[in-house]
Amino acid sequence: MSTATAPRTAVAPLTTEDAELLLGAARAAAEAAGVAVSVTVLDAGGHPLAFRRDDRAVLISGETSTRKAYTALQLDAPTADLVGAVQPGAPFHTLPTALDRPLLFIAGGLPVHRDGRLVGAVGVGGGAPEQDHGFAAAALDALV
């Protein structure tokens, strides 16, 4: 007995050109708001495709932008949507300490999809969490 499966079509991976576009759009949005940030773009495997820290951004923003992108990628969800999930009694409460992974449940990380498939993530750090989320969203808007 054979089971017919629908053919899978290949989805183009996130390219360095895409990554530079995401990085530039996030930085432009942050600059327009007068906020110095770091931006990280990861491919679907969690590998860095682009990174930039504004020389005025707080030093830790480089780490937070990368961890936000990684968290959004691994959980395929905006980090802003996950903040409540790590509160005491919530489903992911112990996840940040149970795994030896660089997860960060603060707004500013967004998964990147192409044709409905996860192809990477963008993370922004340096502003208030809501600002970082908005800058990451501006980056995704530029990618379409």
N, C-alpha and C positions, 0 to 999 in steps of 0.2 A: 504494500500500500504506500503510495507516495502522497506526501502532503505538499500542496502547492503553496508557495510563499510569494508574497509580492516582492518584486525586485527592489533592492535597496539602491537608491541613487546616492552617489557621492556628494558630499557637501564640501565646498571649498573651505579649507582651513583658514584661520585668521593669519593674515600675512603681516610682514613687518610694515608694509605700507598702511594696512588697516590699523596696526598698533600705533603708528606715528600719528595717524588721523585722530584716533581716540585720545592719545596723549595731548595733542595740540588743542583739541576742542575742550577737554577738561581744564587745561591750563588757561585757555582764553576765557572760559567762564569764571574761573577763580580770579584771574587778573581783573576782569570787569567788575568783580565784587570787592576788589582790593584785598584779596586773601592770598597769602603765599602758601603753596601746597606742594606735596609730592604726589606723583601719579605713577602707578604700576599697571602694566598690561601683561597678562599671562595668556599662553596658548592653552588648548584643551588638556594638555598633559601637565599643566602647572609650571611650565618653563617660562621665564621672563622673555618677552618680546620687546618691551620698551619700559624705560624708567627715567624719571626726571624729578629731581628735587630742586625747587626754587632755592636759590642761595639765601633767601630770607626766611624760608620755612623752618619751623622747629625741627631739630635733628631727628627726633623720634618719628616724625611724619613719614620718613622713608620706610621705616619698619611697619608702621600702621597701614600705609597704603598697600604694601605687599601682602600683609596678613588679611586685610579686608578683601583684596582680590582673590586670594587663596580660599578664603572661607566661602565667598560667593560662588567660586568655581566648584568646590567640593560638595556643597550642598545645593547647587543650582538654584540659588535664591538670593534676592537682595539682602545684604546684611541688615538693613533697616527692618526687614520683616522678621529677623531672627532674634532681635534683642530680647524680647519677652520669653523666648524659648529657653534661655539659660538662667532665668530667675529661679530662686528656690521653689521647688515643687513642680517646675515646668519640665517638659520631656527631655530637654538637652542640658539640664542643670549641671550634670557632672561631665558633660562632653569636653569642655575646654581643658579639664585636668585629667580626664581619662585617657586622652590621646596625646601622644607626643608629636603634635602637629601645630603649626603656627596659625591656629584659628583665632579670629578676633570678631566678636559679636557687637560691633559698633557700626552705625550707618556710614556708608561711603563705598561699599563694594557692590558691584552688579555683575551678574553673569552676562555673557555676550552670546546671542543665538544667531544662527544663520539658517534659514529654511527650517525653523523649528528644532534645530539641533544645537547643542552646546558646543561652542568653538573656542571659548576663552572667558576671560573676566577682566574687569577694570576696577582698580581701587584707588581712592583718593584719600589723603590724610593731610591734616594741617589746619583745617577750619573746624567750625562746630560740626558735629555729626550731620545735622540737617543740611548744612552747606556742602559738605563733602558728598552727600548723596545727590544733591542737585547738580554738582559739577560732574559727577559720574554719569548722571542721566543726560546731561548736555552732550557728553562724549558719545553715548549711544545714539542720541538723536542725529549726530553728525555722520554716523556710520551708514545710515540707511540710504 
